[in-house]
């Protein structure tokens, strides 16, 4: 296992600060007993304050917020929820990704859950988050815990909870876990020893590959003899998609398939510029497409044969056009508020009801659980289909993209061009702005104000406020501003009929916001 990289500055939690003080000249001064107890209490309080469990779990900096004690605390809270609200005799499945120490953190979580008398099945190797979700659903487990920080930088790790239905926890479940977490943090972990006899080994890969093997028409996929590059970005998806391709005699190359907790020096997020290695592999080997998977393999990115990045919006549109149009599969469509309007046009052509949700795949998942949703997706590359799970899965989406290419004998760029000819050109962009205190609130107020009725050459013809403020600019497209709920950050999204227009709109809005 690789050594944990040194941080550029000392960590901020109490225990790390204590260690930092221990190396200073004043560290050898005698501290009165009462002072020692006070310092320890403050340190514990700071460590606990770092835990915030949300719909997609909890994330923190390794060895700072993300510690073994905090992992045990969260795992015990989840176990308390399972004992009270699920069928604990069905057990909890625990998986992990390829980050630093993930398997050890997973073991700590397993011990904490087993201490409550709940059976645990602990993965024998790193596996994608959606693979764990699938097995939770197939085995009708009480729930699942995945140790992962998804696409975050290497310094982070985290815990995701997967409900018995094989997807992220609903807000109601999250509320119950948070209530248990508050109690555990208030009262402390009980002195319960792990029950080793309740901890069993779990093979996640085999049933996952068996399920995906039945998802596409392999005979059709082999016919055009397309060649692919698979890029798991050193993450949990390594070895899986390439295994399926090889089983069915489809020529493919896997890059960045080794375990590297540093992720080769880039964020394990399948967007530019992090997919540059994939682009180079596609171009140098004259491959027909490249597929990138994020750190826990639930988000997808793609590269065309000519090296062009295929955006998540374009991937979503291609898959919807194929599944609803070519394969004529039944079902409605769900998309988040910041996703391309091309989805609206494709859904309308095939007479599919379209649901638009706030930003976050949890809203897509909820909609998939409530109704017949053929395909649901978000701006960041998370796409789910009823053919599989109410869950994002990059490996599944890569297989479906390969199927679309084979079915129509076209590369990804050709498919995008075909959609542009039929539904009009849609060019998307996004900027994240770090702002001064109070500035993002001023920006939202500015865009809401009716006096803001024109941007550059285009009139503001209408507004929507499902999640942030979306402003429609004549018939050229739209721009949207959305404030982060946790950071001094404003996200600006735009989609227009030409790439240069999208860039112009983004730059103009960014300049306007900075001037407020």
C-alpha positions as CSV (number, residue, x, y, z in Angstrom):
1,X,0.0,0.0,0.0
2,X,1.3,3.5,-0.9
3,X,2.2,5.8,2.0
4,X,-0.2,8.6,2.8
5,X,1.1,11.8,1.2
6,X,2.1,14.7,3.5
7,X,-0.2,17.6,3.6
8,X,1.2,21.1,2.8
9,X,-0.2,22.5,6.0
10,X,-1.1,20.8,9.4
11,X,-4.5,19.2,9.6
12,X,-7.2,21.1,11.5
13,X,-8.7,18.5,13.8
14,X,-7.9,18.4,17.5
15,X,-5.8,15.2,17.5
16,X,-3.7,16.4,14.6
17,X,-3.1,19.8,16.2
18,X,-2.1,18.0,19.4
19,X,0.5,16.1,17.4
20,X,1.7,19.3,15.8
21,X,2.1,20.9,19.2
22,X,4.1,17.9,20.4
23,X,6.9,18.8,18.0
24,X,7.1,22.4,19.3
25,X,9.5,23.7,22.1
26,X,6.5,24.5,24.3
27,X,5.2,21.0,24.0
28,X,7.3,19.8,27.0
29,X,5.7,22.2,29.5
30,X,3.8,20.4,32.2
31,X,0.0,20.7,31.8
32,X,-2.2,20.5,34.8
33,X,-4.5,17.5,34.9
34,X,-7.7,19.6,34.6
35,X,-6.2,21.3,31.6
36,X,-5.4,17.9,30.0
37,X,-8.9,16.8,30.3
38,X,-10.2,20.0,28.9
39,X,-7.9,19.8,25.9
40,X,-8.9,16.2,25.2
41,X,-12.6,17.1,25.4
42,X,-12.1,20.0,22.9
43,X,-10.2,17.6,20.6
44,X,-13.0,15.1,20.7
45,X,-15.6,17.7,20.1
46,X,-13.7,19.1,17.1
47,X,-13.4,15.6,15.6
48,X,-17.1,14.9,16.0
49,X,-18.1,18.3,14.6
50,X,-16.4,17.3,11.4
51,X,-19.0,14.5,10.7
52,X,-22.0,15.6,8.6
53,X,-24.0,12.7,7.2
54,X,-26.0,13.6,4.1
55,X,-28.0,11.8,1.4
56,X,-24.8,10.6,-0.3
57,X,-23.0,9.9,3.0
58,X,-20.1,11.7,4.7
59,X,-16.7,12.7,3.4
60,X,-13.7,14.1,5.1
61,X,-9.9,14.6,4.9
62,X,-8.0,11.4,5.6
63,X,-6.3,11.5,9.1
64,X,-8.0,14.8,9.8
65,X,-11.8,14.5,9.8
66,X,-11.8,11.0,8.3
67,X,-10.4,8.9,11.1
68,X,-11.0,5.4,12.4
69,X,-12.9,6.7,15.4
70,X,-15.2,8.7,13.2
71,X,-15.7,5.8,10.9
72,X,-16.7,3.6,13.8
73,X,-19.0,6.4,15.1
74,X,-20.9,6.6,11.7
75,X,-21.0,2.9,11.2
76,X,-22.5,2.4,14.7
77,X,-25.1,5.0,13.9
78,X,-26.0,3.2,10.7
79,X,-26.2,-0.1,12.6
80,X,-28.6,1.5,15.2
81,X,-30.8,2.6,12.3
82,X,-30.7,-0.8,10.7
83,X,-31.6,-2.6,13.9
84,X,-34.6,-0.3,14.5
85,X,-35.9,0.2,10.9
86,X,-34.7,-2.6,8.6
87,X,-34.4,-6.3,8.9
88,X,-31.0,-6.6,10.5
89,X,-30.9,-10.4,10.2
90,X,-30.4,-9.9,6.5
91,X,-27.1,-8.2,7.2
92,X,-25.1,-5.2,6.1
93,X,-22.8,-5.4,3.0
94,X,-19.6,-3.3,3.2
95,X,-17.4,-2.4,0.2
96,X,-14.6,0.0,-0.5
97,X,-12.7,1.8,-3.2
98,X,-9.0,2.1,-4.0
99,X,-8.2,5.1,-1.8
100,X,-5.6,5.2,0.9
101,X,-6.6,2.8,3.7
102,X,-10.1,2.1,2.4
103,X,-9.9,-1.6,3.2
104,X,-8.9,-0.8,6.7
105,X,-11.6,1.7,7.2
106,X,-14.1,-0.8,5.8
107,X,-12.8,-3.4,8.4
108,X,-13.3,-0.9,11.2
109,X,-16.9,-0.2,9.9
110,X,-17.6,-4.0,9.8
111,X,-16.4,-4.4,13.4
112,X,-18.6,-1.6,14.6
113,X,-21.7,-3.0,12.9
114,X,-21.0,-6.5,14.1
115,X,-20.7,-5.3,17.6
116,X,-24.4,-4.6,17.6
117,X,-25.2,-8.2,16.7
118,X,-25.8,-7.5,13.0
119,X,-24.3,-9.8,10.4
120,X,-21.8,-8.2,8.1
121,X,-20.4,-9.2,4.7
122,X,-17.1,-7.5,4.0
123,X,-15.8,-7.2,0.4
124,X,-12.6,-9.1,-0.3
125,X,-11.5,-6.5,-2.9
126,X,-12.2,-2.9,-4.0
127,X,-15.4,-2.6,-6.1
128,X,-17.5,0.1,-7.6
129,X,-20.2,1.7,-5.5
130,X,-23.0,0.6,-7.9
131,X,-21.7,-3.0,-7.7
132,X,-22.3,-2.9,-4.0
133,X,-25.8,-1.3,-4.5
134,X,-26.6,-4.1,-6.9
135,X,-25.7,-6.8,-4.5
136,X,-27.6,-5.1,-1.6
137,X,-30.7,-5.3,-3.8
138,X,-30.1,-8.8,-5.1
139,X,-29.5,-10.2,-1.7
140,X,-32.2,-8.2,0.0
141,X,-29.7,-7.0,2.5
142,X,-30.7,-4.5,5.3
143,X,-28.3,-2.0,3.7
144,X,-24.8,-1.3,2.4
145,X,-21.9,0.8,3.4
146,X,-19.3,1.9,0.8
147,X,-16.0,3.5,1.9
148,X,-15.3,6.0,-0.9
149,X,-15.0,9.7,-1.6
150,X,-16.2,9.2,-5.2
151,X,-14.5,11.8,-7.5
152,X,-13.0,13.9,-4.7
153,X,-9.2,14.5,-4.7
154,X,-6.9,11.9,-3.2
155,X,-6.7,13.5,0.3
156,X,-10.4,12.6,0.9
157,X,-12.3,9.5,1.8
158,X,-15.9,8.9,2.9
159,X,-18.8,6.6,3.6
160,X,-21.9,6.2,1.5
161,X,-25.0,4.3,2.7
162,X,-27.0,2.3,0.3
163,X,-30.6,1.4,1.2
164,X,-32.1,-2.0,0.8
165,X,-33.6,-1.0,-2.6
166,X,-30.1,-0.6,-4.1
167,X,-29.6,3.2,-4.2
168,X,-28.8,6.2,-2.1
169,X,-30.8,6.6,1.1
170,X,-34.1,8.6,0.9
171,X,-34.3,11.9,2.9
172,X,-36.5,10.0,5.4
173,X,-33.8,7.3,6.0
174,X,-31.0,10.0,6.2
175,X,-33.0,11.8,8.9
176,X,-33.2,8.6,10.9
177,X,-29.5,7.9,10.5
178,X,-28.6,11.5,11.5
179,X,-30.8,11.2,14.6
180,X,-28.9,8.0,15.6
181,X,-25.6,9.8,14.8
182,X,-26.5,12.7,17.1
183,X,-27.2,10.2,19.9
184,X,-23.9,8.3,19.4
185,X,-22.0,11.5,19.3
186,X,-23.7,12.7,22.5
187,X,-23.4,9.5,24.5
188,X,-20.3,8.0,22.9
189,X,-19.6,4.6,21.5
190,X,-20.7,1.8,23.8
191,X,-17.9,-0.6,24.9
192,X,-19.0,-3.4,22.7
193,X,-16.4,-5.8,21.2
194,X,-16.7,-6.8,17.6
195,X,-18.3,-10.2,17.0
196,X,-15.9,-11.8,14.5
197,X,-18.2,-14.7,13.9
198,X,-20.7,-12.3,12.4
199,X,-18.2,-10.9,9.8
200,X,-18.2,-12.9,6.5
201,X,-16.3,-12.4,3.2
202,X,-18.1,-11.0,0.2
203,X,-17.2,-11.4,-3.5
204,X,-18.8,-8.4,-5.2
205,X,-17.1,-8.7,-8.6
206,X,-18.6,-12.1,-9.7
207,X,-22.3,-11.3,-9.4
208,X,-21.8,-7.8,-10.7
209,X,-20.1,-9.1,-13.9
210,X,-22.7,-11.8,-14.3
211,X,-25.5,-9.2,-14.2
212,X,-23.8,-6.8,-16.6
213,X,-23.0,-9.7,-19.0
214,X,-26.8,-10.0,-19.7
215,X,-27.4,-6.3,-20.3
216,X,-26.4,-5.8,-23.9
217,X,-26.5,-7.7,-27.2
218,X,-22.9,-9.0,-27.5
219,X,-23.3,-10.5,-30.9
220,X,-24.5,-7.1,-32.3
221,X,-21.8,-5.3,-30.3
222,X,-19.0,-7.4,-31.9
223,X,-20.1,-7.0,-35.5
224,X,-18.6,-3.6,-36.4
225,X,-15.3,-4.5,-34.7
226,X,-15.0,-1.2,-32.8
227,X,-12.0,-0.9,-30.5
228,X,-12.2,0.8,-27.1
229,X,-10.0,2.3,-24.4
230,X,-11.2,1.9,-20.8
231,X,-9.9,4.3,-18.2
232,X,-10.9,3.5,-14.6
233,X,-8.6,6.4,-13.4
234,X,-6.9,4.1,-10.9
235,X,-10.3,3.7,-9.2
236,X,-12.7,0.9,-8.1
237,X,-13.9,0.2,-11.7
238,X,-10.5,-1.2,-12.7
239,X,-10.5,-4.6,-14.4
240,X,-14.2,-4.9,-14.8
241,X,-15.4,-3.3,-18.1
242,X,-12.2,-4.6,-19.7
243,X,-13.0,-8.1,-18.5
244,X,-16.4,-8.0,-20.1
245,X,-15.0,-6.8,-23.4
246,X,-12.3,-9.5,-23.4
247,X,-14.8,-12.2,-22.6
248,X,-16.7,-11.4,-25.8
249,X,-13.7,-10.9,-28.0
250,X,-14.0,-7.1,-28.3
251,X,-10.6,-5.4,-28.7
252,X,-10.0,-3.0,-25.8
253,X,-7.2,-1.5,-23.8
254,X,-7.3,-0.5,-20.2
255,X,-5.2,2.4,-19.0
256,X,-4.7,3.7,-15.4
257,X,-5.9,0.3,-14.2
258,X,-3.4,-0.1,-11.3
259,X,-4.2,0.8,-7.8
260,X,-2.8,4.3,-7.0
261,X,-4.2,6.2,-4.0
262,X,-2.8,9.4,-5.6
263,X,-4.8,8.8,-8.8
264,X,-1.8,9.6,-10.9
265,X,-1.8,13.2,-9.7
266,X,-5.3,14.1,-11.0
267,X,-8.7,14.1,-9.5
268,X,-10.5,10.8,-10.3
269,X,-13.3,12.8,-12.1
270,X,-14.1,11.9,-15.7
271,X,-14.1,15.5,-17.1
272,X,-11.5,17.7,-18.7
273,X,-8.6,18.1,-18.0
274,X,-8.5,14.9,-16.0
275,X,-9.2,12.7,-19.0
276,X,-6.1,13.9,-21.0
277,X,-4.4,10.5,-20.6
278,X,-7.5,8.8,-22.1
279,X,-7.5,11.2,-25.0
280,X,-3.9,10.5,-25.8
281,X,-4.5,6.7,-25.6
282,X,-7.4,6.9,-28.0
283,X,-5.5,9.0,-30.5
284,X,-2.2,7.2,-30.4
285,X,-3.9,3.8,-30.8
286,X,-6.5,4.9,-33.3
287,X,-9.3,3.6,-31.1
288,X,-12.9,4.3,-31.8
289,X,-13.9,5.6,-28.4
290,X,-12.6,5.9,-24.8
291,X,-14.7,5.5,-21.6
292,X,-13.6,7.0,-18.3
293,X,-15.0,6.0,-14.9
294,X,-14.7,8.1,-11.8
295,X,-13.1,7.0,-8.5
296,X,-16.0,4.8,-7.4
297,X,-17.2,4.1,-11.0
298,X,-20.7,5.7,-10.8
299,X,-20.0,8.7,-13.2
300,X,-18.9,8.4,-16.8
301,X,-17.0,10.5,-19.3
302,X,-16.1,9.7,-22.9
303,X,-13.6,10.6,-25.7
304,X,-14.4,10.3,-29.4
305,X,-12.1,8.8,-32.0
306,X,-10.9,12.3,-32.9
307,X,-10.0,13.2,-29.3
308,X,-13.0,15.3,-28.6
309,X,-14.5,15.1,-25.2
310,X,-18.1,13.8,-25.2
311,X,-19.9,15.7,-22.5
312,X,-22.3,14.0,-19.9
313,X,-25.1,15.9,-21.6
314,X,-24.3,14.4,-24.9
315,X,-24.0,10.9,-23.4
316,X,-27.4,11.2,-21.8
317,X,-28.9,12.4,-25.1
318,X,-27.4,9.6,-27.1
319,X,-28.6,6.9,-24.6
320,X,-32.1,8.4,-24.4
321,X,-32.4,8.6,-28.2
322,X,-31.3,5.0,-28.5
323,X,-33.3,3.4,-25.7
324,X,-36.5,5.3,-26.4
325,X,-36.2,5.5,-30.2
326,X,-34.2,2.6,-31.5
327,X,-35.0,0.0,-28.9
328,X,-38.5,1.5,-28.3
329,X,-38.3,0.7,-24.6
330,X,-41.1,2.0,-22.4
331,X,-40.8,4.6,-19.6
332,X,-40.5,8.2,-18.8
333,X,-37.5,10.5,-18.4
334,X,-36.0,12.4,-15.5
335,X,-33.3,15.0,-15.6
336,X,-31.9,17.6,-13.2
337,X,-32.5,21.3,-13.6
338,X,-29.0,22.0,-15.0
339,X,-29.1,19.4,-17.7
340,X,-29.3,20.1,-21.5
341,X,-32.6,21.0,-23.1
342,X,-31.9,18.5,-25.9
343,X,-33.3,15.9,-23.4
344,X,-36.6,17.8,-23.5
345,X,-36.7,17.6,-27.3
346,X,-35.8,13.9,-27.5
347,X,-38.4,13.1,-24.9
348,X,-41.0,15.1,-26.8
349,X,-40.2,13.3,-30.1
350,X,-40.8,9.9,-28.5
351,X,-43.8,11.1,-26.5
352,X,-42.2,10.5,-23.1
353,X,-43.2,12.4,-20.0
354,X,-40.3,14.4,-18.7
355,X,-39.7,15.1,-15.0
356,X,-37.3,17.9,-14.1
357,X,-35.8,17.7,-10.6
358,X,-33.5,19.8,-8.4
359,X,-29.8,19.2,-8.8
360,X,-28.5,16.0,-7.3
361,X,-28.9,12.3,-8.3
362,X,-30.9,11.6,-5.1
363,X,-33.8,13.4,-6.7
364,X,-33.5,11.2,-9.9
365,X,-33.3,8.1,-7.7
366,X,-36.4,9.1,-5.8
367,X,-38.3,9.6,-9.1
368,X,-37.0,6.2,-10.4
369,X,-38.3,4.5,-7.3
370,X,-41.7,6.2,-7.6
371,X,-42.5,5.5,-11.3
372,X,-41.5,4.0,-14.6
373,X,-38.4,5.9,-15.5
374,X,-36.5,4.6,-18.5
375,X,-33.5,6.9,-18.1
376,X,-32.6,9.5,-15.5
377,X,-29.5,11.7,-15.5
378,X,-27.6,14.7,-14.2
379,X,-25.1,17.2,-15.5
380,X,-22.1,15.6,-13.7
381,X,-22.2,12.3,-15.6
382,X,-24.5,10.3,-13.3
383,X,-27.0,8.3,-15.4
384,X,-29.4,5.5,-14.3
385,X,-31.7,3.2,-16.2
386,X,-34.5,0.9,-15.3
387,X,-32.7,-1.8,-17.2
388,X,-30.3,-2.0,-14.2
389,X,-30.8,0.0,-10.9
390,X,-32.2,3.3,-9.6
391,X,-28.5,4.2,-9.3
392,X,-25.7,5.8,-11.4
393,X,-23.4,3.2,-12.9
394,X,-20.5,4.3,-15.2
395,X,-19.7,0.7,-16.4
396,X,-23.3,0.1,-17.4
397,X,-23.4,3.4,-19.3
398,X,-20.2,2.6,-21.1
399,X,-21.6,-0.7,-22.2
400,X,-24.8,1.0,-23.5
401,X,-22.7,3.6,-25.4
402,X,-20.7,0.8,-27.0
403,X,-24.0,-0.9,-28.0
404,X,-25.4,2.4,-29.5
405,X,-22.2,2.7,-31.6
406,X,-22.4,-0.9,-32.8
407,X,-26.2,-0.8,-33.4
408,X,-25.8,2.2,-35.7
409,X,-22.3,1.7,-37.0
410,X,-21.3,5.2,-35.9
411,X,-18.7,6.7,-33.6
412,X,-19.7,9.0,-30.7
413,X,-18.9,12.2,-32.6
414,X,-21.1,11.1,-35.5
415,X,-23.9,10.4,-33.2
416,X,-23.7,13.8,-31.5
417,X,-23.6,15.5,-35.0
418,X,-26.7,13.5,-36.0
419,X,-28.6,14.7,-32.9
420,X,-27.5,18.2,-33.6
421,X,-28.9,18.0,-37.1
422,X,-32.2,16.7,-35.8
423,X,-32.7,18.6,-32.6
424,X,-30.5,21.7,-33.1
425,X,-27.1,22.4,-31.7
426,X,-26.7,22.5,-27.9
427,X,-23.4,23.6,-26.5
428,X,-23.0,23.6,-22.7
429,X,-20.5,25.2,-20.3
430,X,-20.0,25.8,-16.6
431,X,-17.9,28.1,-14.4
432,X,-17.5,27.9,-10.6
433,X,-16.7,31.2,-9.0
434,X,-15.3,31.6,-5.5
435,X,-16.8,34.8,-4.1
436,X,-16.5,37.3,-1.3
437,X,-18.9,37.0,1.6
438,X,-22.4,38.1,0.6
439,X,-21.5,38.3,-3.1
440,X,-23.4,35.1,-4.2
441,X,-26.6,36.4,-2.5
442,X,-26.2,39.7,-4.4
443,X,-25.8,37.7,-7.6
444,X,-29.0,35.7,-7.0
445,X,-30.9,38.9,-6.2
446,X,-29.6,40.5,-9.4
447,X,-30.8,37.7,-11.6
448,X,-34.2,37.6,-9.9
449,X,-34.8,41.3,-10.2
450,X,-37.1,42.1,-13.2
451,X,-34.9,45.1,-14.0
452,X,-32.3,42.6,-15.2
453,X,-34.0,42.2,-18.6
454,X,-31.2,41.9,-21.1
455,X,-27.8,40.2,-21.4
456,X,-25.4,41.2,-24.1
457,X,-27.5,41.0,-27.3
458,X,-30.5,39.0,-26.0
459,X,-33.6,39.9,-24.0
460,X,-34.5,37.9,-20.9
461,X,-37.8,36.3,-22.0
462,X,-38.5,34.2,-18.9
463,X,-37.1,32.8,-15.6
464,X,-37.3,29.5,-13.7
465,X,-36.3,28.9,-10.1
466,X,-36.5,25.2,-9.4
467,X,-32.9,25.2,-8.1
468,X,-31.1,28.4,-8.6
469,X,-32.2,31.0,-11.2
470,X,-32.4,30.0,-14.9
471,X,-32.7,32.9,-17.4
472,X,-33.8,32.3,-21.0
473,X,-32.1,34.6,-23.5
474,X,-34.4,35.0,-26.5
475,X,-34.2,31.9,-28.7
476,X,-30.4,31.5,-28.3
477,X,-30.4,29.5,-25.1
478,X,-30.2,30.0,-21.3
479,X,-27.9,30.8,-18.4
480,X,-28.3,29.8,-14.8
481,X,-26.8,30.8,-11.5
482,X,-26.9,28.6,-8.4
483,X,-25.3,29.3,-5.1
484,X,-23.5,26.6,-3.2
485,X,-25.2,25.8,0.1
486,X,-21.9,25.1,1.9
487,X,-19.2,27.3,0.3
488,X,-18.8,30.8,-0.9
489,X,-19.2,29.5,-4.4
490,X,-21.5,30.4,-7.3
491,X,-22.0,28.1,-10.2
492,X,-22.8,29.5,-13.6
493,X,-24.2,27.2,-16.3
494,X,-25.1,28.1,-19.8
495,X,-26.3,26.4,-23.0
496,X,-26.7,28.0,-26.4
497,X,-26.7,27.1,-30.0
498,X,-23.0,27.8,-30.6
499,X,-19.9,27.1,-28.5
500,X,-18.5,30.6,-28.8
501,X,-21.9,32.0,-27.7
502,X,-21.9,29.8,-24.6
503,X,-18.4,31.0,-23.7
504,X,-19.4,34.6,-24.3
505,X,-22.4,34.3,-22.0
506,X,-20.4,32.5,-19.3
507,X,-17.7,35.2,-19.4
508,X,-20.2,38.0,-19.3
509,X,-22.1,36.6,-16.4
510,X,-18.9,35.9,-14.5
511,X,-17.7,39.5,-15.0
512,X,-21.1,40.8,-14.0
513,X,-21.1,38.8,-10.8
514,X,-17.6,39.8,-9.8
515,X,-18.6,43.5,-10.1
516,X,-21.5,43.2,-7.6
